[in-house]
Amino acid sequence: MTAPDAPTRRNKDVLGHRMKFGVLGPSTNTVVQPDFDDMRPHGVTNHYSRIIVSDAKAVSNESFLAGTREIDENTLAAVQGVMTCKPDYLVMGMSAVTFFGGAEGGRKWREGIEAASGLRVSTGAEAVVAALNAYGGVKRVSVLSPYFPTANAEVRHFLSDHGFETVRDVPLQCPSWTAIAEVTEETLRATMRHLDGDDVDAIVQVGTNLSNIRFAAAAELWLGKPVIAINTATYWHALRANGFTERRAGFGRLLSDY
């Protein structure tokens, strides 16, 4: 992605003197906050605002969708909360609803948050597309998620709208929001091996409470192709959208090369 001109809005915060990010994520999410803090450069600070939700017991397509609706409905309250610290930019630490409705649905959802906050926003769905385009040459992907099948269908729709064919996808069907953070590296390894193949140019992982920023970076080495963790893509997108060009090792080629 092409970095825009440096934004004019700046603050005198002694720690976030370069930029303050307001980060929106479900109250049940325990992975986004430490993931984003691990990737932040000096002078950029992350200020997490919790979208208050129950720990949804996702045991079916219907209950999963009901849980995502609760997140969606409570997002604006979290936006209002984080705006009191005067952030410069918003970063979405939740992903499912940002894919819903294809490219148009994702764009309208982002624009709604931007209208409510008066700030620009990075969303997981659009960040994944930007990341795939940054690598270049990617047409066919596999997708790993903690979701249920109905949400994976939304991810496939969104990617298709942007010209990417989903060859295979695996919804892990985690039984609750907090259970997503309990997915092990053994599960990730086995799933990525299933998703990989000569017919796949890249593997994409969605679901922000799934800890994968370092495992995905390691997987790129042994699979020899892009492996995109949504938390890495989203934070990379926020940095590059604001003109920050620092390269970081240890989180995959996206942050080290692009």
Secondary structure, DSSP 8 states (H G I E B T S, - for coil): -------S-----SSSSSEEEEEEEETT--SHHHHHHHH--TTEEEEEEEE-----B--SHHHHHHHHHHHHHHHHHHHHHHGGG--SEEEE---HHHHTTHHHHHHHHHHHHHHHHSS-EE-HHHHHHHHHHHH-S--EEEEEESS-HHHHHHHHHHHHHTT-EEEEEEE---SBTGGGGG--HHHHHHHHHHH--TT-SEEEE--TTS--HHHHHHHHHHH-S-EEEHHHHHHHHHHHHTT-----TTS-HHHHH-
